Amino acid sequence: MNGYEINNEQFFIKVKNFKLYVNLLGKKKNKPTVVMDAGYGDYSKAWNKIAPEIAKITEVVLYDRAGLGKSEKSSNKRTSEQMVNELKELLTNIGIEPPYILVGHSFGGVNMRLYATEYPNEVDGLVLVDSTPEDYREIFLPTMSAEFQDAYKKQFIYEGTYHEFMESLKQTKEKRRKLDIPLIVISAGKKAHYSSQSQELWNEMQEELLNISTNSEFIIAKNSTHYIQNDEPSVVINAIKHLIAKRL
C-alpha cells in the first residue's frame, strides 16, 4: 500500500438467525459505497487485489455469504433471491445507506443483477465480472464436452445445489427488466478449456447482458481466465473507478 492507510474493520453481523462476516474498508467521502459479491463457493478474499485500491476512494463492503469463509451456515434456501434478501438486511443492519455500486463476479454477478432489479433506486452502478448468463444451461452448457458438463455439475457442493443455482438463474430471468443505471460488463477473453467457438459464444452471451440497462459498456479482458480480478485486476479497478466518477 506504499504507506497509504485505509480504514479496515472486520466484524460479524446477525442476519436472520445466523451471523455473516463483514470486511468494511475505506470511507464513503460523499461517494457511492461499493459492495462486492464473489462467485459460487468463493468469499471475500476473491477481491484482495481490487478492494484496497477502491478503498482509497470510497467505502467498500466485502462479505462472506452464509456457509462460506468466516460466515455461519444458514438453513435458508441457497438461491439468489434469498441471498439478495440477506444482503439487503446486512447493509441495513450495518447502517450503510445507498447509493451503492454493485460488483459481482460469476454467480455473485447473478446476485448483484437481482439486487439492482429489486432495489433500482438504491443502485448507482453495476459491474458484472464474467457473470453467469441467465441462459447458461440452455444455450452454453450443451455446446461443451460431456466431461466438461459433468465436472460443472459436480462442483456444486460448497453452497447450494446445482438445482438451486439453476433456480437462481431462473429467478434472474423471470424478474429481468430494463434498468436505468450505468452498467459495465467484463468478459474473460481467455477462458480455460474453451475452444475458439466456445470463447466466441461466451463473449456473445456476455455482450447480451448489456441489454439489462439503457446505459451499458462492454469490455473483453483479453488475457484473463474466469478470475479477471486476479489476472487483470486493473481492468476491474478501472471499471469501478469509471462508475464512481460518473456519479460525482
Contacts in CASP RR format, 6 or more apart in sequence:
PFRMAT RR
TARGET T0000
AUTHOR 0000-0000-0000
METHOD contacts of the structure
MODEL  1
MNGYEINNEQFFIKVKNFKLYVNLLGKKKNKPTVVMDAGYGDYSKAWNKI
APEIAKITEVVLYDRAGLGKSEKSSNKRTSEQMVNELKELLTNIGIEPPY
ILVGHSFGGVNMRLYATEYPNEVDGLVLVDSTPEDYREIFLPTMSAEFQD
AYKKQFIYEGTYHEFMESLKQTKEKRRKLDIPLIVISAGKKAHYSSQSQE
LWNEMQEELLNISTNSEFIIAKNSTHYIQNDEPSVVINAIKHLIAKRL
1 52 0 8 1.000
4 56 0 8 1.000
6 25 0 8 1.000
6 26 0 8 1.000
6 52 0 8 1.000
6 55 0 8 1.000
6 56 0 8 1.000
7 24 0 8 1.000
7 25 0 8 1.000
7 26 0 8 1.000
7 27 0 8 1.000
7 55 0 8 1.000
8 23 0 8 1.000
8 24 0 8 1.000
8 25 0 8 1.000
8 26 0 8 1.000
8 55 0 8 1.000
9 22 0 8 1.000
9 23 0 8 1.000
9 24 0 8 1.000
9 25 0 8 1.000
10 21 0 8 1.000
10 22 0 8 1.000
10 23 0 8 1.000
10 24 0 8 1.000
11 21 0 8 1.000
11 22 0 8 1.000
11 24 0 8 1.000
12 19 0 8 1.000
12 20 0 8 1.000
12 21 0 8 1.000
12 22 0 8 1.000
12 70 0 8 1.000
12 71 0 8 1.000
13 19 0 8 1.000
13 20 0 8 1.000
13 22 0 8 1.000
13 90 0 8 1.000
13 93 0 8 1.000
13 94 0 8 1.000
14 93 0 8 1.000
15 66 0 8 1.000
15 86 0 8 1.000
15 89 0 8 1.000
15 90 0 8 1.000
15 93 0 8 1.000
16 74 0 8 1.000
16 76 0 8 1.000
16 86 0 8 1.000
16 89 0 8 1.000
17 74 0 8 1.000
17 75 0 8 1.000
18 66 0 8 1.000
18 71 0 8 1.000
18 72 0 8 1.000
18 73 0 8 1.000
18 74 0 8 1.000
19 71 0 8 1.000
19 72 0 8 1.000
20 63 0 8 1.000
20 64 0 8 1.000
20 65 0 8 1.000
20 66 0 8 1.000
20 71 0 8 1.000
20 72 0 8 1.000
20 86 0 8 1.000
20 90 0 8 1.000
21 43 0 8 1.000
21 44 0 8 1.000
21 63 0 8 1.000
21 64 0 8 1.000
21 69 0 8 1.000
21 70 0 8 1.000
21 71 0 8 1.000
22 61 0 8 1.000
22 62 0 8 1.000
22 63 0 8 1.000
22 90 0 8 1.000
22 94 0 8 1.000
23 44 0 8 1.000
23 51 0 8 1.000
23 61 0 8 1.000
23 62 0 8 1.000
23 63 0 8 1.000
24 59 0 8 1.000
24 60 0 8 1.000
24 61 0 8 1.000
24 62 0 8 1.000
24 94 0 8 1.000
24 96 0 8 1.000
25 51 0 8 1.000
25 52 0 8 1.000
25 54 0 8 1.000
25 55 0 8 1.000
25 59 0 8 1.000
25 60 0 8 1.000
25 62 0 8 1.000
26 55 0 8 1.000
26 56 0 8 1.000
26 58 0 8 1.000
26 59 0 8 1.000
26 60 0 8 1.000
27 58 0 8 1.000
27 59 0 8 1.000
28 58 0 8 1.000
28 59 0 8 1.000
29 57 0 8 1.000
29 58 0 8 1.000
29 59 0 8 1.000
31 57 0 8 1.000
31 58 0 8 1.000
31 59 0 8 1.000
31 244 0 8 1.000
31 247 0 8 1.000
31 248 0 8 1.000
32 58 0 8 1.000
32 98 0 8 1.000
32 99 0 8 1.000
32 100 0 8 1.000
32 101 0 8 1.000
32 124 0 8 1.000
32 125 0 8 1.000
32 243 0 8 1.000
32 244 0 8 1.000
32 247 0 8 1.000
33 58 0 8 1.000
33 59 0 8 1.000
33 60 0 8 1.000
33 61 0 8 1.000
33 96 0 8 1.000
33 98 0 8 1.000
33 99 0 8 1.000
33 100 0 8 1.000
33 101 0 8 1.000
34 54 0 8 1.000
34 58 0 8 1.000
34 59 0 8 1.000
34 60 0 8 1.000
34 61 0 8 1.000
34 100 0 8 1.000
34 101 0 8 1.000
34 103 0 8 1.000
34 240 0 8 1.000
34 244 0 8 1.000
35 60 0 8 1.000
35 61 0 8 1.000
35 87 0 8 1.000
35 91 0 8 1.000
35 100 0 8 1.000
35 101 0 8 1.000
35 102 0 8 1.000
35 103 0 8 1.000
35 112 0 8 1.000
36 44 0 8 1.000
36 47 0 8 1.000
36 50 0 8 1.000
36 51 0 8 1.000
36 60 0 8 1.000
36 61 0 8 1.000
36 62 0 8 1.000
36 103 0 8 1.000
36 104 0 8 1.000
36 105 0 8 1.000
37 63 0 8 1.000
37 65 0 8 1.000
37 87 0 8 1.000
37 102 0 8 1.000
37 103 0 8 1.000
37 104 0 8 1.000
37 105 0 8 1.000
37 108 0 8 1.000
37 109 0 8 1.000
37 111 0 8 1.000
37 112 0 8 1.000
38 44 0 8 1.000
38 45 0 8 1.000
38 46 0 8 1.000
38 47 0 8 1.000
38 65 0 8 1.000
38 68 0 8 1.000
38 104 0 8 1.000
38 105 0 8 1.000
38 106 0 8 1.000
38 108 0 8 1.000
39 46 0 8 1.000
39 104 0 8 1.000
39 105 0 8 1.000
39 106 0 8 1.000
39 107 0 8 1.000
39 108 0 8 1.000
39 109 0 8 1.000
40 106 0 8 1.000
40 107 0 8 1.000
40 108 0 8 1.000
40 155 0 8 1.000
40 156 0 8 1.000
40 158 0 8 1.000
40 159 0 8 1.000
40 165 0 8 1.000
41 65 0 8 1.000
41 68 0 8 1.000
41 107 0 8 1.000
41 158 0 8 1.000
41 159 0 8 1.000
42 68 0 8 1.000
42 105 0 8 1.000
42 106 0 8 1.000
43 64 0 8 1.000
43 65 0 8 1.000
43 68 0 8 1.000
43 69 0 8 1.000
43 70 0 8 1.000
43 71 0 8 1.000
44 62 0 8 1.000
44 63 0 8 1.000
44 64 0 8 1.000
44 69 0 8 1.000
45 69 0 8 1.000
46 105 0 8 1.000
46 227 0 8 1.000
46 229 0 8 1.000
47 62 0 8 1.000
47 103 0 8 1.000
47 229 0 8 1.000
49 229 0 8 1.000
49 230 0 8 1.000
49 233 0 8 1.000
50 103 0 8 1.000
50 229 0 8 1.000
50 233 0 8 1.000
50 236 0 8 1.000
50 237 0 8 1.000
50 240 0 8 1.000
51 60 0 8 1.000
51 62 0 8 1.000
53 233 0 8 1.000
53 237 0 8 1.000
54 60 0 8 1.000
54 237 0 8 1.000
54 240 0 8 1.000
54 241 0 8 1.000
54 244 0 8 1.000
57 241 0 8 1.000
57 244 0 8 1.000
58 244 0 8 1.000
59 96 0 8 1.000
61 91 0 8 1.000
61 94 0 8 1.000
61 96 0 8 1.000
63 71 0 8 1.000
63 87 0 8 1.000
63 90 0 8 1.000
64 70 0 8 1.000
64 71 0 8 1.000
65 71 0 8 1.000
65 83 0 8 1.000
65 86 0 8 1.000
65 159 0 8 1.000
66 72 0 8 1.000
66 73 0 8 1.000
66 74 0 8 1.000
66 76 0 8 1.000
66 78 0 8 1.000
66 83 0 8 1.000
66 86 0 8 1.000
66 159 0 8 1.000
67 73 0 8 1.000
67 74 0 8 1.000
67 159 0 8 1.000
68 158 0 8 1.000
68 159 0 8 1.000
74 86 0 8 1.000
76 82 0 8 1.000
76 86 0 8 1.000
77 164 0 8 1.000
78 159 0 8 1.000
78 160 0 8 1.000
78 161 0 8 1.000
78 164 0 8 1.000
79 164 0 8 1.000
79 167 0 8 1.000
79 168 0 8 1.000
79 171 0 8 1.000
80 107 0 8 1.000
80 110 0 8 1.000
80 111 0 8 1.000
80 114 0 8 1.000
80 168 0 8 1.000
80 171 0 8 1.000
80 172 0 8 1.000
81 114 0 8 1.000
81 168 0 8 1.000
81 171 0 8 1.000
83 111 0 8 1.000
84 111 0 8 1.000
84 114 0 8 1.000
84 115 0 8 1.000
84 118 0 8 1.000
87 111 0 8 1.000
87 115 0 8 1.000
88 115 0 8 1.000
88 118 0 8 1.000
88 119 0 8 1.000
91 100 0 8 1.000
98 119 0 8 1.000
98 121 0 8 1.000
98 122 0 8 1.000
98 123 0 8 1.000
98 124 0 8 1.000
99 122 0 8 1.000
99 123 0 8 1.000
99 124 0 8 1.000
99 247 0 8 1.000
100 122 0 8 1.000
100 123 0 8 1.000
100 124 0 8 1.000
100 125 0 8 1.000
101 123 0 8 1.000
101 124 0 8 1.000
101 125 0 8 1.000
101 126 0 8 1.000
101 127 0 8 1.000
101 240 0 8 1.000
101 243 0 8 1.000
101 244 0 8 1.000
101 247 0 8 1.000
102 112 0 8 1.000
102 115 0 8 1.000
102 116 0 8 1.000
102 123 0 8 1.000
102 125 0 8 1.000
102 126 0 8 1.000
102 127 0 8 1.000
103 112 0 8 1.000
103 126 0 8 1.000
103 127 0 8 1.000
103 129 0 8 1.000
103 236 0 8 1.000
103 240 0 8 1.000
104 111 0 8 1.000
104 112 0 8 1.000
104 127 0 8 1.000
104 128 0 8 1.000
104 129 0 8 1.000
104 131 0 8 1.000
105 129 0 8 1.000
105 130 0 8 1.000
105 131 0 8 1.000
105 227 0 8 1.000
105 228 0 8 1.000
105 229 0 8 1.000
106 129 0 8 1.000
106 130 0 8 1.000
106 131 0 8 1.000
106 132 0 8 1.000
106 226 0 8 1.000
107 132 0 8 1.000
107 165 0 8 1.000
107 168 0 8 1.000
108 131 0 8 1.000
109 128 0 8 1.000
109 129 0 8 1.000
109 131 0 8 1.000
109 132 0 8 1.000
110 131 0 8 1.000
110 132 0 8 1.000
110 134 0 8 1.000
110 168 0 8 1.000
110 169 0 8 1.000
110 172 0 8 1.000
111 168 0 8 1.000
112 126 0 8 1.000
112 128 0 8 1.000
112 131 0 8 1.000
113 126 0 8 1.000
113 128 0 8 1.000
113 131 0 8 1.000
113 172 0 8 1.000
113 212 0 8 1.000
114 168 0 8 1.000
114 171 0 8 1.000
114 172 0 8 1.000
114 175 0 8 1.000
115 123 0 8 1.000
116 123 0 8 1.000
116 125 0 8 1.000
116 126 0 8 1.000
116 179 0 8 1.000
116 181 0 8 1.000
117 172 0 8 1.000
117 175 0 8 1.000
117 176 0 8 1.000
117 177 0 8 1.000
117 179 0 8 1.000
118 175 0 8 1.000
120 179 0 8 1.000
120 180 0 8 1.000
120 181 0 8 1.000
123 179 0 8 1.000
123 181 0 8 1.000
124 181 0 8 1.000
124 182 0 8 1.000
124 243 0 8 1.000
124 247 0 8 1.000
125 181 0 8 1.000
125 182 0 8 1.000
125 183 0 8 1.000
125 243 0 8 1.000
125 246 0 8 1.000
125 247 0 8 1.000
126 179 0 8 1.000
126 181 0 8 1.000
126 182 0 8 1.000
126 183 0 8 1.000
126 184 0 8 1.000
126 212 0 8 1.000
126 213 0 8 1.000
127 183 0 8 1.000
127 184 0 8 1.000
127 186 0 8 1.000
127 236 0 8 1.000
127 239 0 8 1.000
127 240 0 8 1.000
127 243 0 8 1.000
128 183 0 8 1.000
128 184 0 8 1.000
128 185 0 8 1.000
128 186 0 8 1.000
128 206 0 8 1.000
128 209 0 8 1.000
129 186 0 8 1.000
129 228 0 8 1.000
129 229 0 8 1.000
129 236 0 8 1.000
130 186 0 8 1.000
130 187 0 8 1.000
130 188 0 8 1.000
130 206 0 8 1.000
130 224 0 8 1.000
130 226 0 8 1.000
130 227 0 8 1.000
130 228 0 8 1.000
131 185 0 8 1.000
131 206 0 8 1.000
131 209 0 8 1.000
132 169 0 8 1.000
133 139 0 8 1.000
133 140 0 8 1.000
133 205 0 8 1.000
133 206 0 8 1.000
133 208 0 8 1.000
133 209 0 8 1.000
134 169 0 8 1.000
134 170 0 8 1.000
134 172 0 8 1.000
134 173 0 8 1.000
134 176 0 8 1.000
135 169 0 8 1.000
135 173 0 8 1.000
135 205 0 8 1.000
136 169 0 8 1.000
136 205 0 8 1.000
137 166 0 8 1.000
137 169 0 8 1.000
139 201 0 8 1.000
139 205 0 8 1.000
140 198 0 8 1.000
140 201 0 8 1.000
140 202 0 8 1.000
140 205 0 8 1.000
141 149 0 8 1.000
141 152 0 8 1.000
142 149 0 8 1.000
143 197 0 8 1.000
143 198 0 8 1.000
143 201 0 8 1.000
144 152 0 8 1.000
144 198 0 8 1.000
148 193 0 8 1.000
153 162 0 8 1.000
156 162 0 8 1.000
156 164 0 8 1.000
156 165 0 8 1.000
176 212 0 8 1.000
178 211 0 8 1.000
178 212 0 8 1.000
178 213 0 8 1.000
178 214 0 8 1.000
179 212 0 8 1.000
179 213 0 8 1.000
179 214 0 8 1.000
180 213 0 8 1.000
180 214 0 8 1.000
180 215 0 8 1.000
181 213 0 8 1.000
181 215 0 8 1.000
182 213 0 8 1.000
182 215 0 8 1.000
182 216 0 8 1.000
182 217 0 8 1.000
182 243 0 8 1.000
182 246 0 8 1.000
182 247 0 8 1.000
183 209 0 8 1.000
183 210 0 8 1.000
183 212 0 8 1.000
183 213 0 8 1.000
183 215 0 8 1.000
183 216 0 8 1.000
183 217 0 8 1.000
184 216 0 8 1.000
184 217 0 8 1.000
184 218 0 8 1.000
184 219 0 8 1.000
184 239 0 8 1.000
184 242 0 8 1.000
184 243 0 8 1.000
185 206 0 8 1.000
185 207 0 8 1.000
185 209 0 8 1.000
185 210 0 8 1.000
185 216 0 8 1.000
185 217 0 8 1.000
185 218 0 8 1.000
185 219 0 8 1.000
186 206 0 8 1.000
186 219 0 8 1.000
186 220 0 8 1.000
186 221 0 8 1.000
186 228 0 8 1.000
186 235 0 8 1.000
186 236 0 8 1.000
186 239 0 8 1.000
187 202 0 8 1.000
187 203 0 8 1.000
187 206 0 8 1.000
187 207 0 8 1.000
187 218 0 8 1.000
187 219 0 8 1.000
187 220 0 8 1.000
187 221 0 8 1.000
188 202 0 8 1.000
188 221 0 8 1.000
188 224 0 8 1.000
188 225 0 8 1.000
188 226 0 8 1.000
188 228 0 8 1.000
188 231 0 8 1.000
189 199 0 8 1.000
189 202 0 8 1.000
189 203 0 8 1.000
189 220 0 8 1.000
189 221 0 8 1.000
189 222 0 8 1.000
189 223 0 8 1.000
189 224 0 8 1.000
190 199 0 8 1.000
190 221 0 8 1.000
190 222 0 8 1.000
190 223 0 8 1.000
190 224 0 8 1.000
190 225 0 8 1.000
190 231 0 8 1.000
191 198 0 8 1.000
191 199 0 8 1.000
191 202 0 8 1.000
191 225 0 8 1.000
191 226 0 8 1.000
192 225 0 8 1.000
192 226 0 8 1.000
194 202 0 8 1.000
203 220 0 8 1.000
206 218 0 8 1.000
207 218 0 8 1.000
209 216 0 8 1.000
210 216 0 8 1.000
210 217 0 8 1.000
210 218 0 8 1.000
219 235 0 8 1.000
219 239 0 8 1.000
221 228 0 8 1.000
221 231 0 8 1.000
221 232 0 8 1.000
221 235 0 8 1.000
223 231 0 8 1.000
223 232 0 8 1.000
224 231 0 8 1.000
224 232 0 8 1.000
224 235 0 8 1.000
225 231 0 8 1.000
228 235 0 8 1.000
228 236 0 8 1.000
229 236 0 8 1.000
END
